[in-house]
Amino acid sequence: MPTFFYCYFLGYNRPLKFKELKMEKYNKLRIEWDCRRGMLELDKIIMSFYLKHFDELTDDKKDIFIRLLASTDLQLFSWFFNRGQSSDSEIQSMVEYIQNVQKITTN
């Protein structure tokens, strides 16, 4: 008996066999889940950036963004609201990029 996987949430309107699903380099469902944060302020910044700009990033920038998502909410809050800086220059660069793109003012 074949195993079917219902993918209506992925934009498919029919059941697919599991082997029909292709693995993408970036698992968008997983990344979207990781964008969800415990603080509403972070949720609005990070999720909005992901939905509007992630696809436009280079693969290197996407990798850095995914590394950024591994940070704690307290670290992210500190970085995004200029109370601190990441010791990782690539992460700090991504934070600043998101701040510019999202027009986050830190006055």
N, C-alpha and C positions, 0 to 999 in steps of 0.2 A: 504494500500500500504506500503510495507516494506521500511524502510530507510536504504540506503546503504552508506557506508563510504569508499571512495577510499583510499587505503593504499599503493600505489606503492612506496612512499618514505619510508615506514617502512619495505620494503623488501617483501611485499606480491605482488603477480602478479594477484590478482583478487579482485573484490570489496567484502568487508566484511560487514555483518550486524553489526550495532553498538554494539549489545550485545555480538558479538564474540570477541570484543577487551577486553583484560584483563588488569586491572589496575596493573601496577607494583609499587613497593614501591618507586622507583626512576623514575620519568618521564624524560626519557633521552632527549626528544625533548625540554622540558622546561629547563633542565640543560644546554643543548648545547646553547640554546638561551641566557641564563644568562651568559654564558662564553664569549659571544661577548661583547667587550668593546669599548669604544670610542677612546682609545689610541692604536695605532698599536703595540707598544712594549708589552702592557698587553695582547692584543689579541693573539699575537704569543706565549707568555708564558702560559697563562691560557688555551686557546683552545688546544694547542699542548699537554699539560699535561692531559687535559680531554680525548682527543681522544686516547692517548697512555696508560694511567695509571689508569683512573677512575675505570674500571672494576676490577682491581687488589686490590683496597682498601677494607679494612674491612668496615662494615656498619657504625661503629663509625667515621671512617676517612671520609667516604662519607658524613656523616651529617656535619662534620666540614668543608669540602670543600664547601658544599652548603651554609653554614653560611658565609664562606669567600666571596662567590659570591655576598652577600648582601652588601658588602662594596663598598664605592665610588671608582671611578678610582683614585682620588688623594690619598686616603688611600693606595690602592693597589700599586700604583707607589712608594710611600714612603717606604712601607714595602719591596717590591721586590728589590729595589735598595739601601737598607740599609740606608735610610735617617731617618728612624723611626722604631718603633716597636709597634705592637698591644698590647693593655692593656689586651687583652684576651690571656692567655697562650696557649690555644688550637689552636687559629687562628695563633699565632706566630709560633707555632710548625709546622703547615701545610705550612706556608710560607717558613720556612727553609727547610722542606721536598721537596717542589716543587723546590726551588733553587738548592738543591743537585741533585735531579733527572734530572732536566733540564740543569744542569751544568752551572748555571748562576754565572758569576764572578762579584764581586762588587769592583774591584780595581779602 
